[in-house]
Amino acid sequence: MTDRLIDLADGPARLHVKLERLIIDRESIEPVSIPLTDIAALVVSHPAVQYSQAVIAGLAAAGGIFVACDGRHMPIGMLLPLSAHHLQAERFAKQTEASVPMRKRLWKQLVEAKVSAQGRLLKQLYEDDHGLIAMAAHVQSGDTGNTEALAARKYWPVLFRDPAFRRNPEAEDVNALLNYGYAVLRAIVARAICAAGLHPSFGIHHHNRYDAFRLADDLMEPFRPLVDGAVARRVLLEGKPATLDKETKAAIIGALTGRFILDGEERTLFDVFGRVAVSLAEVFMGKRQQFVLPDFTTSD
């Protein structure tokens, strides 16, 4: 499978499947034909896009995900493949049996990686990490010292050059752009989790009983700065308005579908998350102590 992310937001379209290919029909435009196995995620943003059950079933059978959006073009729902690994039942069982010390150890690893990534982003943009990289070195098991929150208080005002800025998912400013990027990132992570035979609802740290993707919310934490950086570059460095238009969405998706240098090789983010999820499954199965959280950089 290649890792293609398609966002249908420009206008009405009719989707159907023919010979295991997704056909996208638009008025006055030549139909587009894409192998289902090439699609990692299909994001339907425009309200006038029509699709059949064969599209949903074909995409799931090929290992892709379907993301539905609301009237504000914000992702609100995901359809994931139901069975994606031959050891799925066994891994589900081991996942639910994970001990509290194991979960605390893994959460410490995630917070360390997240705060370090935030510091690296600030250094890339403004040549100063504002002490975040040093903070990451002092995260305790389970983050009992609340380093994640302390780092956030430094990070957000510096990132958006606004001492009063706070992360608010309900706000209609740059927060809306962050929401969109995080939703797409979450879908990518959930796909990798399912492919590794894990259940996205059984989290390491997140405990919201109404959240069906708690593990995805855990694993995506160190990678949120990819979205943060795309938004900050577009709004602050390029001076573009903080509106979720076609160009802004393309910039955010571009940050998530580029190539990254990992272990000396050029890889997609989908591949990176695949390795992360498989290594986490190995932790649950008792084959390793920590999971892979690569320190990767973007490829030029």
Backbone bond lengths (Angstrom), bond angles and torsions (degrees), N, CA, C in turn:
res aa  C-N    CA-C-N  psi(-1)  N-CA   C-N-CA  omega(-1)  CA-C   N-CA-C  phi
1 M - - - 1.461 - - 1.525 109.69 -
2 T 1.341 117.63 132.66 1.446 120.41 169.04 1.521 107.19 -88.39
3 D 1.309 116.06 174.49 1.460 119.50 -169.85 1.526 110.48 -118.56
4 R 1.308 115.62 78.92 1.451 121.84 -177.65 1.519 110.13 -105.46
5 L 1.314 116.86 130.01 1.460 122.14 179.35 1.521 108.06 -112.77
6 I 1.330 116.27 121.04 1.463 122.04 -175.96 1.520 109.17 -113.34
7 D 1.329 117.28 125.93 1.466 122.41 177.73 1.533 107.72 -116.30
8 L 1.322 116.28 110.72 1.468 121.64 179.57 1.521 108.73 -91.35
9 A 1.327 116.00 94.48 1.463 121.17 -174.76 1.518 113.37 -128.15
10 D 1.336 117.83 -11.08 1.458 120.44 -169.98 1.521 114.79 -77.51
11 G 1.326 117.40 -28.80 1.464 119.28 -176.33 1.507 111.34 174.82
12 P 1.338 116.88 -175.20 1.463 120.81 -179.11 1.522 111.62 -60.37
13 A 1.315 115.13 148.52 1.457 120.95 177.91 1.523 108.74 -158.35
14 R 1.311 115.67 156.29 1.463 121.03 175.83 1.519 107.82 -121.82
15 L 1.327 115.90 126.43 1.447 121.19 -177.47 1.521 110.10 -108.67
16 H 1.314 115.75 137.61 1.462 120.19 172.16 1.530 109.19 -151.90
17 V 1.308 115.84 168.99 1.461 121.65 -176.82 1.519 110.23 -113.95
18 K 1.332 115.39 136.01 1.457 121.23 176.81 1.521 108.58 -143.74
19 L 1.309 116.48 121.56 1.463 122.31 178.00 1.531 111.05 54.30
20 E 1.343 115.80 45.96 1.461 123.59 177.64 1.529 112.58 60.87
21 R 1.316 115.53 31.51 1.459 121.53 175.49 1.524 108.66 -127.79
22 L 1.310 116.76 143.03 1.455 121.55 174.53 1.525 108.54 -84.36
23 I 1.322 115.78 125.57 1.464 121.39 178.36 1.529 107.96 -106.55
24 I 1.335 116.29 125.28 1.464 122.14 178.37 1.515 108.25 -110.45
25 D 1.327 115.78 110.68 1.467 121.91 179.91 1.525 109.91 -102.13
26 R 1.338 116.33 126.97 1.462 122.36 174.91 1.517 109.02 -128.30
27 E 1.299 115.77 149.62 1.463 120.26 -179.84 1.522 110.57 -64.91
28 S 1.319 116.03 132.01 1.472 123.91 176.28 1.530 113.42 66.33
29 I 1.344 117.42 16.40 1.460 121.57 178.41 1.522 108.31 -132.18
30 E 1.311 116.44 141.49 1.451 120.27 178.23 1.530 110.65 -60.74
31 P 1.329 117.91 137.11 1.468 120.11 178.83 1.522 111.13 -58.57
32 V 1.321 114.77 147.26 1.459 121.71 177.50 1.523 107.97 -107.99
33 S 1.324 116.38 133.22 1.462 121.78 -178.75 1.527 109.32 -120.04
34 I 1.356 116.95 124.36 1.455 122.26 -176.49 1.525 109.38 -132.76
35 P 1.331 118.99 128.20 1.471 119.57 175.22 1.523 110.93 -57.23
36 L 1.319 116.71 134.91 1.459 120.10 179.85 1.529 111.56 -59.16
37 T 1.313 116.90 -33.18 1.462 120.33 -179.70 1.525 113.13 -70.10
38 D 1.335 117.35 -11.58 1.462 120.80 177.92 1.523 112.43 -87.87
39 I 1.327 117.34 -8.69 1.463 121.10 -171.74 1.522 110.52 -100.58
40 A 1.319 115.86 117.30 1.463 120.44 175.35 1.520 110.59 -83.49
41 A 1.336 116.62 -39.71 1.465 120.84 -179.36 1.515 110.20 -150.48
42 L 1.328 115.13 137.39 1.462 122.07 175.30 1.517 107.30 -115.78
43 V 1.335 116.87 114.16 1.457 122.61 -178.64 1.523 108.17 -105.04
44 V 1.326 116.85 118.19 1.463 121.53 -179.40 1.522 108.27 -102.60
45 S 1.337 116.75 106.14 1.457 122.38 -176.33 1.521 113.42 -101.89
46 H 1.343 117.20 -32.51 1.468 119.78 -176.19 1.526 110.35 -82.53
47 P 1.344 117.77 135.77 1.475 120.66 -176.34 1.518 114.44 -69.04
48 A 1.329 117.73 -15.24 1.469 120.16 -177.06 1.522 112.64 -101.88
49 V 1.323 117.60 20.64 1.466 121.03 174.79 1.526 108.18 -86.05
50 Q 1.332 116.25 127.00 1.460 121.97 179.88 1.528 109.55 -109.21
51 Y 1.340 116.12 139.83 1.459 119.88 179.92 1.516 109.41 -148.38
52 S 1.313 114.78 155.54 1.457 121.16 -176.77 1.524 110.99 -101.25
53 Q 1.328 115.15 169.60 1.457 119.98 176.07 1.518 110.75 -61.97
54 A 1.331 116.92 -30.93 1.463 120.86 179.61 1.529 111.37 -63.71
55 V 1.325 116.91 -31.48 1.464 120.31 177.87 1.521 109.93 -67.02
56 I 1.331 116.34 -47.37 1.468 120.99 -179.03 1.535 110.39 -63.05
57 A 1.348 115.29 -48.62 1.461 119.96 -177.75 1.521 111.41 -65.41
58 G 1.325 117.19 -41.84 1.461 120.84 -179.20 1.516 112.13 -65.42
59 L 1.315 116.08 -40.47 1.461 120.37 179.51 1.527 110.44 -64.91
60 A 1.338 116.38 -44.50 1.466 120.16 179.75 1.524 111.36 -64.69
61 A 1.332 117.21 -41.03 1.464 120.96 -179.90 1.526 111.35 -63.79
62 A 1.337 116.24 -29.26 1.463 120.79 -179.79 1.525 112.31 -86.06
63 G 1.340 117.21 -1.59 1.457 120.91 177.91 1.508 114.58 91.70
64 G 1.342 118.12 9.47 1.455 121.29 179.66 1.517 111.89 -92.76
65 I 1.324 116.14 171.86 1.450 121.21 178.54 1.522 110.13 -120.75
66 F 1.326 114.96 151.73 1.459 122.25 178.41 1.520 107.72 -113.98
67 V 1.336 117.04 128.15 1.463 121.92 -178.33 1.528 108.76 -119.66
68 A 1.333 116.58 121.80 1.463 122.20 178.53 1.522 109.73 -97.91
69 C 1.336 116.40 143.32 1.459 121.53 -178.34 1.528 110.82 -117.51
70 D 1.339 115.64 158.20 1.462 120.58 178.97 1.523 110.51 -91.85
71 G 1.327 115.89 -168.33 1.456 120.64 -177.43 1.506 114.52 -66.73
72 R 1.331 117.22 -16.62 1.465 121.02 177.60 1.524 111.54 -96.13
73 H 1.358 115.22 10.19 1.467 121.70 -178.72 1.528 112.24 67.10
74 M 1.340 117.07 23.85 1.447 121.77 177.82 1.521 109.72 -98.71
75 P 1.339 119.06 130.99 1.468 121.35 177.48 1.524 111.84 -57.82
76 I 1.328 116.39 130.43 1.465 120.34 -179.07 1.527 112.67 -126.25
77 G 1.329 118.16 -9.69 1.455 119.72 -179.13 1.515 111.64 -156.93
78 M 1.355 115.77 152.01 1.458 121.75 179.78 1.517 110.31 -132.66
79 L 1.317 115.71 143.50 1.461 121.98 170.17 1.520 107.37 -115.31
80 L 1.343 116.43 120.91 1.457 121.99 -177.35 1.515 110.73 -113.98
81 P 1.339 118.37 154.42 1.463 120.84 174.97 1.529 110.23 -57.30
82 L 1.324 117.26 136.21 1.465 121.72 -175.96 1.515 112.23 -75.79
83 S 1.332 117.47 -40.56 1.458 121.43 -178.95 1.519 108.45 -130.44
84 A 1.327 115.55 113.05 1.462 118.62 -173.76 1.526 113.28 -125.35
85 H 1.327 118.25 2.02 1.459 119.99 -178.00 1.520 109.38 -151.18
86 H 1.336 117.11 139.11 1.458 120.62 -174.58 1.532 112.76 -70.91
87 L 1.356 118.07 -16.98 1.457 121.40 177.51 1.526 111.77 -105.75
88 Q 1.314 115.81 23.91 1.460 120.31 -172.67 1.527 113.22 -57.95
89 A 1.334 118.62 -48.51 1.466 121.72 -177.21 1.524 111.30 -60.57
90 E 1.336 116.49 -43.45 1.465 120.15 179.77 1.522 111.15 -64.75
91 R 1.318 116.85 -40.93 1.459 120.29 -178.88 1.529 111.35 -70.84
92 F 1.338 117.48 -35.26 1.461 119.96 174.03 1.526 109.73 -56.66
93 A 1.341 116.02 -46.75 1.466 120.95 -177.48 1.525 110.83 -61.79
94 K 1.327 117.40 -47.38 1.457 121.00 179.86 1.532 111.50 -64.19
95 Q 1.307 116.07 -35.57 1.463 121.20 179.59 1.526 110.87 -62.92
96 T 1.333 116.93 -43.88 1.464 120.79 -179.27 1.527 112.16 -71.87
97 E 1.345 117.11 -20.83 1.462 121.24 -179.09 1.534 112.86 -89.97
98 A 1.317 117.37 0.46 1.468 120.38 -177.02 1.524 110.47 -57.50
99 S 1.334 116.96 132.23 1.461 122.11 -176.87 1.527 111.41 -74.24
100 V 1.325 115.52 161.35 1.462 120.66 177.49 1.531 111.19 -62.32
101 P 1.334 119.86 -45.21 1.473 118.87 177.28 1.531 113.06 -58.07
102 M 1.342 116.75 -38.79 1.457 119.45 177.95 1.522 110.57 -62.79
103 R 1.317 117.33 -45.66 1.470 121.29 -179.28 1.526 110.85 -63.04
104 K 1.328 116.50 -39.40 1.462 119.39 178.81 1.529 111.00 -66.02
105 R 1.324 116.33 -39.24 1.465 120.74 178.89 1.531 110.96 -64.20
106 L 1.326 116.39 -42.26 1.456 120.52 -179.77 1.528 111.19 -69.12
107 W 1.334 117.06 -38.02 1.460 119.47 179.14 1.526 110.79 -66.65
108 K 1.327 116.65 -37.92 1.463 120.24 175.06 1.524 110.18 -57.25
109 Q 1.313 116.40 -43.54 1.459 121.14 -179.52 1.524 110.94 -63.42
110 L 1.322 116.90 -41.00 1.466 121.41 179.81 1.526 111.47 -65.80
111 V 1.337 116.86 -44.77 1.462 120.20 -178.79 1.524 110.72 -65.76
112 E 1.335 117.15 -41.55 1.466 120.45 176.26 1.523 110.63 -56.23
113 A 1.324 116.18 -46.86 1.464 120.76 -178.37 1.526 111.31 -66.62
114 K 1.345 117.07 -39.62 1.463 120.25 -179.08 1.528 111.61 -65.24
115 V 1.315 117.12 -49.29 1.458 120.44 -177.52 1.530 110.35 -65.85
116 S 1.329 116.94 -37.33 1.468 119.93 175.77 1.520 111.14 -62.53
117 A 1.331 116.52 -42.98 1.470 120.98 179.46 1.523 110.89 -63.86
118 Q 1.324 116.78 -38.89 1.464 120.05 177.15 1.530 110.20 -63.30
119 G 1.324 116.41 -42.73 1.462 119.84 178.65 1.516 112.19 -63.72
120 R 1.335 116.88 -41.52 1.462 120.16 179.35 1.529 110.87 -63.88
121 L 1.340 116.75 -37.69 1.464 119.22 179.03 1.521 110.89 -64.77
122 L 1.329 117.27 -45.18 1.459 119.91 178.95 1.524 110.87 -60.83
123 K 1.321 116.10 -38.44 1.465 119.46 178.87 1.520 111.49 -67.36
124 Q 1.339 117.32 -38.34 1.458 121.30 177.85 1.523 111.30 -63.95
125 L 1.339 116.30 -42.09 1.459 120.29 -175.44 1.519 113.11 -82.25
126 Y 1.347 116.36 -39.49 1.465 120.15 -169.57 1.529 113.76 -127.74
127 E 1.357 116.55 7.26 1.465 122.47 175.79 1.528 113.57 63.94
128 D 1.330 117.62 25.21 1.462 121.39 178.75 1.529 107.96 -156.80
129 D 1.324 116.63 123.46 1.470 119.07 -178.62 1.517 113.05 -84.93
130 H 1.347 116.61 -3.23 1.469 123.25 177.33 1.527 112.34 55.63
131 G 1.317 115.58 33.19 1.458 120.68 173.56 1.514 115.84 81.64
132 L 1.329 118.58 3.90 1.459 120.03 -175.76 1.529 112.77 -70.38
133 I 1.324 116.98 -37.36 1.462 119.08 -179.63 1.526 110.37 -63.83
134 A 1.325 117.18 -38.29 1.464 120.32 176.32 1.528 110.55 -66.80
135 M 1.327 117.47 -37.50 1.468 120.81 178.43 1.524 110.87 -62.48
136 A 1.318 116.40 -37.14 1.468 120.56 -177.45 1.523 111.61 -62.41
137 A 1.318 116.63 -27.50 1.469 120.55 -178.06 1.524 112.59 -75.51
138 H 1.332 117.35 -7.02 1.463 120.72 -176.23 1.523 112.92 -117.22
139 V 1.324 117.74 18.45 1.457 120.81 177.36 1.523 109.74 -68.87
140 Q 1.322 116.71 133.42 1.458 122.20 -179.80 1.526 110.69 -94.15
141 S 1.314 116.61 165.76 1.467 121.69 178.22 1.521 109.84 -56.28
142 G 1.330 115.82 127.96 1.460 119.87 -178.05 1.513 113.17 72.91
143 D 1.326 117.62 5.09 1.463 124.35 -174.94 1.533 111.39 50.92
144 T 1.337 114.51 49.33 1.463 119.14 179.88 1.523 112.38 -65.55
145 G 1.325 117.26 -21.19 1.459 120.64 176.77 1.513 113.86 -83.97
146 N 1.346 117.06 -0.07 1.467 123.09 176.96 1.531 112.25 60.16
147 T 1.334 115.87 39.18 1.462 120.39 179.59 1.522 111.81 -61.54
148 E 1.318 117.69 -36.63 1.460 120.77 -179.68 1.526 111.16 -55.98
149 A 1.327 117.43 -47.46 1.464 120.99 -178.99 1.522 111.57 -69.90
150 L 1.327 117.16 -39.91 1.467 120.69 179.22 1.523 110.65 -63.03
151 A 1.326 116.35 -40.52 1.463 120.16 178.33 1.524 111.12 -65.41
152 A 1.335 116.37 -38.87 1.467 120.45 -179.03 1.524 111.77 -61.25
153 R 1.333 116.30 -35.97 1.471 119.86 -179.65 1.524 111.56 -64.24
154 K 1.320 116.94 -29.54 1.464 120.82 175.63 1.521 111.28 -83.30
155 Y 1.313 114.56 -42.18 1.464 122.14 -168.88 1.529 113.76 -64.84
156 W 1.327 117.13 -53.95 1.464 119.28 -171.75 1.531 113.99 -63.84
157 P 1.327 120.12 -46.72 1.472 119.13 178.27 1.522 113.27 -60.76
158 V 1.345 116.41 -36.11 1.461 119.41 179.21 1.520 110.62 -72.39
159 L 1.339 117.00 -43.54 1.457 120.85 -176.43 1.519 111.86 -57.92
160 F 1.344 117.14 -44.04 1.461 120.37 -176.62 1.526 113.17 -103.75
161 R 1.351 116.22 15.16 1.465 121.22 174.43 1.524 111.69 52.48
162 D 1.336 115.82 42.57 1.457 121.11 -177.72 1.529 108.50 -145.26
163 P 1.336 118.44 107.01 1.468 120.76 -178.09 1.525 113.75 -58.77
164 A 1.318 116.89 -22.86 1.462 120.50 -177.73 1.527 112.98 -94.08
165 F 1.347 117.26 -2.30 1.467 118.52 -175.44 1.518 111.55 -68.14
166 R 1.325 114.73 135.71 1.457 121.73 173.98 1.524 108.40 -134.40
167 R 1.305 116.00 145.56 1.463 120.26 176.47 1.525 108.36 -70.88
168 N 1.343 116.19 117.00 1.461 122.46 -177.78 1.527 109.03 -136.66
169 P 1.332 118.67 102.25 1.465 121.62 -177.19 1.521 114.32 -59.71
170 E 1.337 117.68 -16.83 1.465 120.40 -178.33 1.526 112.87 -92.20
171 A 1.319 117.83 -11.25 1.460 121.18 -176.45 1.520 111.55 -74.50
172 E 1.337 115.93 153.41 1.462 121.53 -177.78 1.528 112.23 -103.81
173 D 1.319 117.73 26.37 1.461 121.15 178.43 1.534 108.78 -103.31
174 V 1.319 118.29 -138.12 1.466 119.68 178.72 1.526 111.57 -62.50
175 N 1.336 116.33 -19.04 1.460 119.60 176.79 1.527 111.90 -58.78
176 A 1.325 117.30 -34.46 1.467 120.65 178.97 1.526 110.50 -65.62
177 L 1.323 116.68 -36.41 1.462 120.46 177.46 1.527 110.35 -67.96
178 L 1.318 116.04 -40.69 1.458 120.20 177.05 1.532 110.22 -62.86
179 N 1.334 116.39 -41.59 1.467 120.24 179.22 1.523 111.35 -57.06
180 Y 1.315 115.64 -44.71 1.468 120.06 -178.93 1.525 110.34 -62.82
181 G 1.315 116.19 -49.24 1.456 119.57 -178.86 1.515 112.77 -61.96
182 Y 1.323 116.54 -41.04 1.468 119.80 179.10 1.527 111.33 -65.65
183 A 1.331 116.66 -36.29 1.467 119.58 179.77 1.529 110.96 -64.95
184 V 1.332 116.38 -41.31 1.464 119.79 177.48 1.529 109.96 -67.12
185 L 1.321 116.94 -43.92 1.462 121.41 177.60 1.526 110.54 -58.44
186 R 1.320 116.09 -42.89 1.468 121.42 179.87 1.527 110.93 -60.25
187 A 1.328 116.43 -39.71 1.458 120.42 179.08 1.528 111.10 -65.15
188 I 1.328 116.98 -41.28 1.464 121.17 178.35 1.527 110.38 -61.62
189 V 1.339 116.11 -43.38 1.462 120.55 -179.44 1.528 110.47 -66.38
190 A 1.334 117.06 -43.89 1.469 120.68 -179.23 1.519 111.02 -60.49
191 R 1.314 117.40 -37.81 1.463 121.36 177.89 1.528 111.05 -62.07
192 A 1.333 116.09 -44.08 1.467 120.34 -179.90 1.524 111.17 -66.21
193 I 1.326 116.82 -37.77 1.462 121.41 179.26 1.524 110.52 -61.72
194 C 1.322 116.54 -47.66 1.464 120.72 -179.91 1.526 111.01 -64.61
195 A 1.330 117.05 -39.75 1.461 120.58 -179.84 1.523 111.55 -64.05
196 A 1.338 117.06 -26.36 1.467 121.38 179.83 1.521 111.91 -87.20
197 G 1.332 117.14 2.03 1.458 120.06 178.70 1.512 114.49 81.56
198 L 1.345 117.45 19.52 1.456 122.29 177.96 1.526 109.89 -104.91
199 H 1.334 115.67 163.84 1.462 120.02 -179.80 1.530 109.00 -103.27
200 P 1.332 118.82 126.02 1.471 120.87 -175.86 1.520 114.23 -68.28
201 S 1.332 118.67 -13.65 1.468 121.15 -177.88 1.524 113.69 -83.87
202 F 1.332 116.97 -20.63 1.462 120.55 -175.78 1.526 109.14 -93.04
203 G 1.323 116.34 95.14 1.447 120.53 -173.43 1.511 114.51 -84.46
204 I 1.333 114.50 171.13 1.463 122.67 175.17 1.521 109.59 -90.33
205 H 1.326 116.25 -44.18 1.467 121.20 -176.23 1.530 112.31 -125.87
206 H 1.343 117.99 -44.71 1.461 120.50 -178.12 1.532 109.97 -64.22
207 H 1.335 115.69 136.28 1.459 120.16 -172.43 1.533 114.11 -126.85
208 N 1.312 118.73 6.23 1.465 120.48 -177.58 1.531 110.42 -59.31
209 R 1.308 117.09 116.52 1.466 121.28 -175.77 1.526 112.54 -63.68
210 Y 1.336 117.37 -20.13 1.462 120.90 -178.79 1.531 112.44 -94.75
211 D 1.335 116.49 2.39 1.463 121.27 -178.43 1.530 108.98 -98.01
212 A 1.320 116.54 115.02 1.469 121.19 -178.76 1.521 112.75 -83.11
213 F 1.339 118.07 -3.18 1.459 120.99 -175.39 1.526 110.74 -130.26
214 R 1.324 115.51 47.26 1.459 120.25 -175.53 1.534 112.26 -64.85
215 L 1.322 117.80 -38.62 1.465 119.45 179.29 1.525 110.87 -67.87
216 A 1.326 117.04 -37.42 1.463 120.28 176.21 1.524 110.32 -62.61
217 D 1.340 116.55 -39.95 1.463 119.91 178.56 1.523 111.37 -64.76
218 D 1.339 116.69 -33.10 1.463 120.41 176.54 1.529 111.18 -67.89
219 L 1.328 115.74 -53.52 1.468 120.07 -171.65 1.528 113.16 -69.85
220 M 1.316 117.68 -24.67 1.465 119.36 -178.02 1.525 113.00 -78.89
221 E 1.328 118.31 -12.77 1.467 120.97 -173.35 1.531 113.48 -52.82
222 P 1.343 120.40 -49.89 1.466 118.74 -177.77 1.531 113.94 -68.53
223 F 1.339 116.59 -11.95 1.461 120.21 -175.72 1.532 112.80 -103.12
224 R 1.329 116.50 -3.17 1.465 119.70 177.43 1.530 112.70 -57.45
225 P 1.343 119.38 -35.68 1.464 118.86 178.86 1.527 114.66 -58.48
226 L 1.340 118.26 -19.51 1.466 118.81 173.33 1.525 110.25 -61.45
227 V 1.331 116.28 -43.38 1.461 121.57 177.38 1.529 110.10 -70.35
228 D 1.335 115.90 -46.23 1.462 120.33 -179.45 1.523 111.15 -54.78
229 G 1.333 115.94 -44.55 1.454 120.17 -178.65 1.512 112.63 -65.54
230 A 1.340 116.90 -40.45 1.472 120.35 179.29 1.522 110.82 -63.08
231 V 1.340 116.62 -41.50 1.467 120.82 -179.99 1.521 110.83 -68.79
232 A 1.325 117.36 -46.00 1.463 120.44 -179.17 1.529 111.69 -62.97
233 R 1.321 116.58 -40.97 1.469 119.43 179.72 1.527 111.19 -63.81
234 R 1.329 116.53 -41.74 1.460 119.49 -176.90 1.532 112.04 -71.54
235 V 1.315 116.84 -44.85 1.464 120.53 -174.07 1.523 112.29 -81.08
236 L 1.331 116.88 -42.95 1.458 119.46 -175.92 1.523 113.06 -91.81
237 L 1.326 116.64 -52.67 1.460 119.31 -174.49 1.521 112.86 -76.16
238 E 1.351 117.18 -33.64 1.464 120.41 179.14 1.522 112.26 -96.81
239 G 1.328 117.80 -11.69 1.461 121.81 176.87 1.520 114.86 71.01
240 K 1.328 117.73 25.25 1.462 121.27 -179.88 1.528 110.03 -83.61
241 P 1.342 117.69 153.46 1.470 119.71 178.65 1.524 111.58 -67.51
242 A 1.322 115.81 151.83 1.469 121.40 -178.87 1.521 109.64 -84.01
243 T 1.321 115.93 62.68 1.461 121.72 178.83 1.524 108.95 -121.47
244 L 1.323 115.83 144.89 1.462 120.55 -176.72 1.527 109.74 -86.39
245 D 1.332 116.24 66.48 1.457 121.05 179.58 1.530 109.60 -91.87
246 K 1.318 115.49 -178.55 1.455 121.14 -176.58 1.515 112.04 -59.08
247 E 1.327 117.06 -43.87 1.464 120.63 -176.81 1.531 111.42 -68.17
248 T 1.335 116.36 -38.73 1.460 119.70 179.88 1.519 110.80 -67.52
249 K 1.325 116.68 -42.02 1.460 119.66 177.85 1.528 110.52 -62.98
250 A 1.327 116.16 -39.08 1.470 119.72 178.88 1.529 110.95 -64.06
251 A 1.331 116.85 -37.60 1.462 120.55 179.52 1.528 110.39 -66.67
252 I 1.327 116.83 -40.67 1.465 120.52 -179.67 1.525 110.54 -68.68
253 I 1.333 116.24 -46.14 1.464 119.50 179.12 1.527 110.51 -64.02
254 G 1.325 115.84 -36.59 1.457 119.73 178.36 1.521 112.23 -59.92
255 A 1.335 116.51 -34.94 1.464 120.21 178.68 1.518 111.64 -68.40
256 L 1.344 116.70 -22.66 1.462 121.18 -177.62 1.518 113.17 -100.03
257 T 1.306 117.46 -12.16 1.464 120.42 -177.51 1.524 112.42 -116.71
258 G 1.314 116.24 14.97 1.450 119.68 177.33 1.523 111.27 -80.17
259 R 1.318 116.59 -165.96 1.448 122.59 178.47 1.525 109.27 -110.60
260 F 1.312 115.48 144.15 1.458 121.16 -177.28 1.525 109.80 -128.23
261 I 1.318 115.69 146.36 1.453 120.96 177.12 1.517 108.24 -87.53
262 L 1.319 116.49 118.49 1.453 122.44 -179.45 1.526 108.86 -134.80
263 D 1.318 116.51 122.00 1.473 121.09 -178.47 1.529 111.26 53.65
264 G 1.330 115.27 37.05 1.455 120.25 177.31 1.515 115.02 79.86
265 E 1.335 117.30 4.54 1.458 121.00 -179.06 1.525 110.78 -122.70
266 E 1.315 116.10 151.91 1.457 122.13 179.15 1.527 109.32 -85.04
267 R 1.330 116.89 122.80 1.465 121.31 -176.14 1.523 111.14 -136.70
268 T 1.328 115.60 159.39 1.452 120.01 173.45 1.519 109.55 -85.58
269 L 1.327 116.45 162.59 1.454 120.50 176.74 1.528 110.69 -64.35
270 F 1.325 116.82 -31.50 1.462 120.90 177.56 1.532 109.52 -61.20
271 D 1.326 116.47 -42.25 1.462 120.46 179.01 1.524 110.54 -67.42
272 V 1.337 116.45 -40.50 1.460 120.55 178.47 1.525 110.18 -58.45
273 F 1.324 116.89 -48.64 1.459 120.08 -179.49 1.526 111.63 -67.15
274 G 1.314 116.75 -31.54 1.453 119.39 175.83 1.517 110.87 -60.26
275 R 1.331 116.25 -43.39 1.463 120.98 179.13 1.524 111.29 -67.65
276 V 1.339 116.20 -38.69 1.467 120.36 177.83 1.529 110.29 -61.25
277 A 1.342 116.77 -48.75 1.465 121.33 -176.53 1.526 111.90 -65.35
278 V 1.326 117.30 -41.91 1.465 120.39 179.37 1.530 110.08 -63.80
279 S 1.318 117.25 -41.57 1.467 119.91 179.74 1.526 110.79 -66.49
280 L 1.333 117.74 -33.72 1.462 120.12 176.46 1.524 110.42 -66.67
281 A 1.326 116.53 -40.43 1.466 119.74 176.32 1.527 110.17 -59.50
282 E 1.321 117.14 -37.65 1.459 120.68 178.80 1.528 111.73 -67.59
283 V 1.329 117.11 -31.93 1.466 119.99 174.98 1.524 109.66 -64.46
284 F 1.330 116.52 -47.44 1.459 120.40 179.91 1.532 111.47 -62.27
285 M 1.338 116.25 -32.55 1.464 120.56 -179.46 1.532 112.57 -83.05
286 G 1.336 117.16 -0.05 1.456 120.95 177.92 1.511 114.77 81.15
287 K 1.324 118.13 17.83 1.464 121.60 -176.93 1.525 113.04 -94.44
288 R 1.336 118.03 -11.86 1.453 121.39 178.24 1.526 108.84 -157.63
289 Q 1.330 116.61 163.64 1.459 121.18 -176.97 1.523 112.84 -91.63
290 Q 1.327 116.65 -34.77 1.461 121.18 -178.79 1.517 109.62 -130.05
291 F 1.312 116.03 155.42 1.445 118.61 176.89 1.516 110.75 -96.83
292 V 1.311 115.89 164.73 1.464 122.21 -176.25 1.515 109.95 -76.26
293 L 1.312 115.83 121.66 1.465 121.29 170.99 1.520 106.24 -128.58
294 P 1.325 116.74 86.84 1.465 120.64 -171.42 1.525 113.42 -66.52
295 D 1.297 114.89 144.91 1.460 122.11 171.37 1.522 105.95 -92.76
296 F 1.338 115.95 91.95 1.462 118.82 -174.83 1.507 111.33 -110.79
297 T 1.307 115.26 159.69 1.461 121.97 176.86 1.518 108.09 -126.26
298 T 1.327 115.03 157.26 1.454 119.39 179.96 1.508 110.46 -72.85
299 S 1.351 114.89 150.66 1.455 120.57 178.38 1.514 109.37 -90.93
300 D 1.336 117.04 139.60 1.464 120.91 178.06 1.509 110.69 -71.89
